[in-house]
């Protein structure tokens, strides 16, 4: 995976990076809701997977923001040219696997590959496929049974983790609209709440007018 290394001394986030990098737990988590009414109706009318369509919208939005492509690597900060998604997939025996979805800018390419990966993943039933140590990824989880309002992740503090983690919950009706909870956890040395606000705003705009489903 290709990336470029930043010159930290010239980076506009140099002071914030040095400050938060020293924290025992430098991650912060924000839980919010997004309106998925239009995306849900569109995927239903087109007979498309809502979950895979939302995953595409999310990873496509992340690929348009350097903050979500930034990682701490080899004592510095790198920005990947593109990042892909790794998400939990429920098995028939109620265990789960991690399934990896390469990024394609065109939705039809992404969804075709995603369908293949899900089927291969269920056949193999391996927790990992060898890419669990990649940095150029966003870790996703889907918890469609719970409309949560807060979330926390298990952590291994022995690892130098800087990968964003995004969780989608159970959607619900509110004043005639379909709302879905989302948790986003990121490394504070690499971004702030401002950037999460930008991300959610861009994602909401994309799924509120989901023309990408048919382009």
LUMMIFI-660114 format. One record per residue (C-alpha): residue in one letter; residue number from 1; x, y, z. Coordinates in steps of 0.1 Angstrom, whole numbers. Layout:
REM LUMMIFI-660114
PT   type   seq      px      py      pz
PT      A   NUM       X       Y       Z
...
END
This chain:
REM LUMMIFI-660114
PT   type   seq      px      py      pz
PT      X     1       0       0       0
PT      X     2      14      34     -10
PT      X     3      17      63      14
PT      X     4      36      95      19
PT      X     5      55     104      51
PT      X     6      48     138      66
PT      X     7      75     162      77
PT      X     8      63     166     113
PT      X     9      82     198     119
PT      X    10      63     215      91
PT      X    11      29     198      99
PT      X    12       2     221     110
PT      X    13      -8     196     137
PT      X    14      27     191     151
PT      X    15      19     204     186
PT      X    16     -14     185     189
PT      X    17       4     153     176
PT      X    18      32     156     201
PT      X    19       8     164     230
PT      X    20     -17     135     225
PT      X    21       8     109     213
PT      X    22      21     106     248
PT      X    23     -13      97     263
PT      X    24     -19      62     277
PT      X    25     -52      63     258
PT      X    26     -51      89     230
PT      X    27     -83      78     214
PT      X    28    -116      96     217
PT      X    29    -151      84     208
PT      X    30    -181     103     195
PT      X    31    -215      87     191
PT      X    32    -241     103     169
PT      X    33    -270      95     146
PT      X    34    -274      97     108
PT      X    35    -305      99      88
PT      X    36    -305      68      65
PT      X    37    -341      72      52
PT      X    38    -332      79      16
PT      X    39    -305      53      15
PT      X    40    -327      26      29
PT      X    41    -356      33       5
PT      X    42    -332      34     -25
PT      X    43    -314       2     -16
PT      X    44    -348     -16     -11
PT      X    45    -361      -4     -45
PT      X    46    -329     -15     -62
PT      X    47    -326     -48     -43
PT      X    48    -292     -38     -30
PT      X    49    -276     -46       4
PT      X    50    -282     -17      28
PT      X    51    -252     -26      49
PT      X    52    -228     -29      20
PT      X    53    -241       3       5
PT      X    54    -236      22      38
PT      X    55    -202       7      41
PT      X    56    -193      20       7
PT      X    57    -206      55      15
PT      X    58    -186      55      47
PT      X    59    -153      43      33
PT      X    60    -156      65       2
PT      X    61    -162      95      24
PT      X    62    -131      86      45
PT      X    63    -110      83      14
PT      X    64    -117     119       6
PT      X    65    -103     131      40
PT      X    66     -65     130      48
PT      X    67     -72     128      85
PT      X    68     -89      94      81
PT      X    69     -60      81      59
PT      X    70     -34      92      84
PT      X    71     -16      67     106
PT      X    72      13      66     131
PT      X    73      40      45     116
PT      X    74      77      40     123
PT      X    75      78      69     147
PT      X    76      62      93     123
PT      X    77      29     101     105
PT      X    78      20      88      71
PT      X    79     -10      94      48
PT      X    80     -21      65      27
PT      X    81     -31      70      -9
PT      X    82     -63      51      -2
PT      X    83     -76      29      26
PT      X    84    -100       0      27
PT      X    85    -126     -15      51
PT      X    86    -124     -44      75
PT      X    87    -158     -54      90
PT      X    88    -172     -80     112
PT      X    89    -195    -106      95
PT      X    90    -219    -128     114
PT      X    91    -216    -165     108
PT      X    92    -245    -190     109
PT      X    93    -232    -204     142
PT      X    94    -234    -169     158
PT      X    95    -197    -164     158
PT      X    96    -181    -137     136
PT      X    97    -153    -133     112
PT      X    98    -134    -102     100
PT      X    99    -140     -96      63
PT      X   100    -119     -72      42
PT      X   101    -133     -50      15
PT      X   102    -109     -34      -9
PT      X   103    -118       2     -19
PT      X   104    -131      10     -53
PT      X   105    -142      45     -61
PT      X   106    -171      32     -83
PT      X   107    -199      17     -63
PT      X   108    -207     -11     -87
PT      X   109    -171     -23     -85
PT      X   110    -171     -21     -47
PT      X   111    -204     -39     -43
PT      X   112    -194     -67     -67
PT      X   113    -162     -73     -48
PT      X   114    -179     -71     -14
PT      X   115    -204     -98     -24
PT      X   116    -176    -121     -34
PT      X   117    -156    -114      -2
PT      X   118    -186    -121      20
PT      X   119    -192    -155       3
PT      X   120    -156    -164       4
PT      X   121    -153    -154      40
PT      X   122    -183    -175      51
PT      X   123    -169    -205      33
PT      X   124    -134    -202      49
PT      X   125    -146    -192      83
PT      X   126    -113    -178      93
PT      X   127    -112    -150     118
PT      X   128     -84    -133      99
PT      X   129     -72    -135      63
PT      X   130     -37    -123      69
PT      X   131     -44     -86      67
PT      X   132     -52     -79     103
PT      X   133     -18     -61     108
PT      X   134     -24     -36      79
PT      X   135     -25       0      89
PT      X   136     -42      13      57
PT      X   137     -77       2      69
PT      X   138    -107      13      89
PT      X   139    -121     -12     114
PT      X   140    -158     -15     112
PT      X   141    -184     -33     132
PT      X   142    -222     -37     128
PT      X   143    -245     -42     157
PT      X   144    -280     -43     141
PT      X   145    -297     -55     173
PT      X   146    -289     -24     195
PT      X   147    -297      13     190
PT      X   148    -268      24     212
PT      X   149    -260      59     225
PT      X   150    -224      51     237
PT      X   151    -197      27     228
PT      X   152    -163      15     239
PT      X   153    -138      -8     222
PT      X   154    -115     -35     236
PT      X   155     -79     -23     235
PT      X   156     -45     -38     234
PT      X   157     -23     -11     247
PT      X   158       8     -31     238
PT      X   159       2     -22     202
PT      X   160       8      12     186
PT      X   161     -27      14     172
PT      X   162     -39      45     153
PT      X   163     -66      30     131
PT      X   164    -101      46     132
PT      X   165    -130      24     143
PT      X   166    -165      29     131
PT      X   167    -196      10     144
PT      X   168    -231      11     130
PT      X   169    -261       1     152
PT      X   170    -298      -7     148
PT      X   171    -318      19     129
PT      X   172    -351      32     143
PT      X   173    -380      55     133
PT      X   174    -381      90     147
PT      X   175    -407     116     134
PT      X   176    -411      97     102
PT      X   177    -374      94      95
PT      X   178    -351      64      98
PT      X   179    -322      71     121
PT      X   180    -291      50     127
PT      X   181    -266      53     155
PT      X   182    -229      55     146
PT      X   183    -198      54     168
PT      X   184    -165      68     156
PT      X   185    -133      63     175
PT      X   186    -101      80     164
PT      X   187     -66      88     176
PT      X   188     -65     124     189
PT      X   189     -30     130     178
PT      X   190     -42     127     142
PT      X   191     -76     145     143
PT      X   192    -100     164     164
PT      X   193    -138     166     169
PT      X   194    -139     192     140
PT      X   195    -128     165     116
PT      X   196    -154     140     129
PT      X   197    -180     167     123
PT      X   198    -168     172      88
PT      X   199    -169     134      82
PT      X   200    -204     130      95
PT      X   201    -216     160      75
PT      X   202    -201     146      42
PT      X   203    -214     111      49
PT      X   204    -249     125      56
PT      X   205    -249     145      24
PT      X   206    -239     114       4
PT      X   207    -265      91      18
PT      X   208    -293     117      17
PT      X   209    -289     118     -21
PT      X   210    -276      83     -29
PT      X   211    -272      87     -67
PT      X   212    -239      67     -63
PT      X   213    -261      36     -63
PT      X   214    -269      39     -99
PT      X   215    -239      57    -114
END
